[in-house]
Amino acid sequence: MVKPRKGLSAGHGINSWLQQRLTAVIMLISIIIFGGLILLAHNVVGSSIASWQEYFSFTIVKIIAQITILAVVLHAWIGMRDVVMDYVKCYGLRVTLYTGIILWLLGSTIYSFIVIWA
């Protein structure tokens, strides 16, 4: 007889593994592109704050930065979700931790949009 699983239990298996690898690849590509843009801009743009603010006003730089942050947030969610599922056995504590993690990551995402696009 198969025992039904409680909600919020592990069982994501290959999907979680693939999602985390995909977000890692997105982060790697974004960081390489972003790093290259910074190196190229450093030769063109001066070292003053105003010139760097002007550089970061370009839409492509903002898009790359936001994609990188979204990939980091998704990567963190997948990792933390799996850790909590594997090591926290108390259902109430698990839900509390999930809620805290989601609120923290959601707040970080909203803050990143405010900082990058304001």
Summary of the structure (lengths in Angstrom):
residues: 118
radius of gyration: 19.0
end to end distance: 56.4
largest distance: 69.5
contacts: 275
relative contact order: 0.12
helix: 81%
strand: 0%
